[in-house]
Amino acid sequence: MSDGWRKKVKSTAGSWPFLTVLVDLPFKAQRVLIAFTGVCKPFVEAIDAVGNKNTVIVDLSADYRFTPDWTYGLPELITRGTIARATRIANPGCYATAAQIGIAPLLPHLGGQPTVFGVSGYSGAGTKPSPKNNVENLTNNIIPYSLTDHIHEREISAQLGTEVAFIPHVASWFQGIHHTINIPLSSPLTSRDIRNLYQERFAGEPLVRITGEPPSVKDISGTHGVEVGGFGVHSSGNRVVSHPPSYPWGASQRSSCVTPRIINADARGTR
């Protein structure tokens, strides 16, 4: 790597010493993990400048999740062979992972826009002190934020190929994400029909568990995987609510719970 590139990338590393160490390593490694949304690009450019096209870069930030020549690394929904052959892999977001798994099996049956009510523990609310990760402020409290245009709303919609509304909140527990997902259906389905769709879609997936009851964050926090359950169906048969609690699928590991709910196709948008 040229001295110019080293200086440029080191200046970007700023207060993250391990990134400076990464820059000083010979780029012979086959896998490189790069994090921090908004500062990843110079590191990728520096690695590309070395010219080793076989180096596999897994970006843990959101910088390349919308770049066409990067592969989105969600193996439960993206063909594993595609990911295995890729050299530029964008790691999925935590909220986005749980939401996609909670919605994907019902894509052929959508009767309207799904709405995701997401609640995260404060470990996902950033490292900089703020009201969103202040334990005293969160006690007996829940805080909404980024109620429109959250980056995960864009990510979920882009990957599923349909518009999804996402409403994030942070709560007083430490680890875990819980989604309640309202999914309008184009025609009536029973709770058993829906559960079968999820079981068939994720059969053989070791990190996805389909349950009859709504999953609980308390039961899944600190574990690997996602639980999807509940499948509460509206009396019309045309609206389902599902639940996924999730810990931290996205940057390092993933565990989630999803509970879908079903709504009347004729009443969608009014309930």
N, C-alpha and C positions, 0 to 999 in steps of 0.2 A: 504494500500500500504506500502511496506517495506521502511525503511529509505534509504536503498541502492538505490531502484528504484527512490525515491523522489530526492535524490542527483543527480542521473544520468539524470533524466528528467529536473530538475531545471538547471543543467549546460547547457543543450541543449537550454533552453528557452532564455538564454543570455539576449539580450536587449529588449525582449518582455515581459513586466511585467504581462500582462494578462494571459500568458501561465503559469507563475509561480503560479498565483492565481488558475488556473485550476488544477494544480497538487495538491494543498492543499485541493481541494474540495473532499468530500466523493463521491465515484463513484457509486452513486445510481441513477443519472440522466439517462434517457432513450435515450438521444441524446447528442452527443458531436461533436462540429465542430472543426476541426483541420486544420490549414492552413500552408503555407510556404513550398514550394517545397524543398526537401533535408533535412528537419529537422523533418518531421512528424513521421517517423518510431519509434523513441524512445517513443513518446507519445502513439502511438498505442500499442507498446509492454508493456508499463506500465499499460495501461487499461486492456489489455489481462491478465496480470499477476495477477490482482485482481480476475479474474475468473468469472466475471459477463457476461455470454454469451448473455444476453438480452440487454446489452447496445448497442445502435445503434450509430455507428461512421460514420459521413459524412466527408470525407477527401476533403477539398477544394483545396489541392495542386495537383500536378501531380504524387505524389509518388506511388499511387496504381491504376492508370488508366490502367495498363497493367498486373495486378495481377489477375489470373484466379478465385480465390475464393472471389474476391470483385465484387460487382454489379455496373455496369456503370449506373449512374443516369440521363439518358436523357429520360424522360417519353414520349416525342413525338415519340421516336423510339424504346424504350425498354418497354416491357409489364409492365404496372403500378403495376400489382399484384406481379411481380418479385421484383420490387423495394420496394414495401410495406412490403414484407416478409423478406427483406434483413436486416442484422445487420451491414454489412460493405459495405458502399456505396462510390464510387469514383465519385466526382462531375466532370462533363465534362468541358473542357477548353472553353474559350470564342470564339476564332477563330474556334475551332473544332466544336462547336455547330452550328454556322451559316453555315459552309461548309457542314456538314452532312445533315442538313435540306435542303440545296440547291441542294444536289445531290441524296439523298436517293430515291425519287420517280422514278428516271430514271435508277436505278441500273439494272433492267431487260432489258433495252434497250441500255446499254453502247456498244459503238463500239471502244473504246480506253480509254486511261488514261485521266481523267478530270484534268484540271489545274485551280487552285484557285489563283487569284491575290487579295491578301488581304491588306487592308489599315486600320490602327487603329488610333484612337485619342491618344494623348500622355498620357492620364490618365492610359493607359495600358502598358506604356513603362518603368515601374519600379519606385520605390521611390528614388533610389540613383541617384543624379544628373548626367546627361550624355547628349551628343548631341541629343539623341533620345527624351528627355523630356525637352529640353531647348527651351522655346517659341521663343526666338529671333532667334535661329538657324533654327527653323521650319517655321518661317514666309516666305511665298512664296516658300515653299520647301516641298519635300517629300523624306524620307530616307529609302532605302531598307536595310534589315538586315536578317541574318540567311537564306540566299537564298537557301540553301539545308539542309536537315536533321533537320529542325525545329521540336521540340517535337510535335507540333500540326499536322505536316505532318504525323508523325508516328501514332498519335492518330486517325486522320481522316481515314487513310488507314486501321488501325487495326479494327476499329468499322464498317466500310462499307464493309470490306472483299475484297477490291480491291485497287490497288496502285493509289494514288492521289498525284499530284504535288502541292506544296503549296509555294507561294512566298510572304512573309510578308513585309509590309512597315508601317512607322508611318508618320502621317501628322499633320497639325497645329491645327486641331480642338481638343477639350478636350475629349468628350465622343462620342463613336460610332465606330463600325467596318463596313466596306463595303467590300464585296467580289464581284468580277466579275469572274464568273465560266464558263469556256469553256468546254462543254461536248460533245464529239463525240458520235454519235448514230449509232447503227448497221443497222438501216433501216430508211427511211424517216418518219418524223412526222411533223405535222403542229404546229404552235404556239398554236392554240386552243386545239389540241390533248394534248400538253404538259401541258398547263394550267389546263385542266381537270384532268390529272394525279395527279397534285399537290393538286387540290381542293379535289379530292377523298381521297388522302392519308392523308390529314390533316383536313378532315371534323370533326367538333366538337372540334378541338383543340383551346382553347381560346387564346393562346399566339402565334398562327401562323396565319398570314394574307396573302392571295394570292392576288396580285394586277395585273392589266393589264400593268401598266407603271412601268419602273424601279424605285424602291424605292429610297428615299433620306435620307442620314444620318441626315440632318437638321430636317427632319420631325419626325424622330423616336428617336433621342437622348434623353435620360432621361426617356424613357417610358419602359414598360415591353412588351416583345414579339419580334417576328421576322417577317419581311415582305419579301416575295419572289415575284419577278415580273420581268417584262421586256420580258423575253422569246423570245429574238431575234433569229430568225431561218435563217440560211444560205439559199441561193437560191436553193441549192440542197435538202434541207429538212433534211440533215443528221448531222447538227451541231447546238447546241443551246447554247446561253449565258444567264445565269441567274444572278440576283443580290440580295445579302442579306446584308444590313447594320445592325450592331449589337452593342448594349450596354448592360451591361456587363454580358450577360449570361455566366455563368461559376462559378465564386466565389460567387456571391451574388444574382444577378438577371440577366435577359437575354432579350435583344432586338436586332434584326438583320434585315438586308435587303439582299435579294438575287436576282440576275438577271441571269438566265441561257441563254446560247446561243448555237445554234445547227450547227454542221459542217458536211461536206460531208464525208460519211463513206469511200469512195474511196480515199479521200485526207487526211484522218486523219494522223497526224504526219508531214504533209508537210505544214500546214497552221497555 
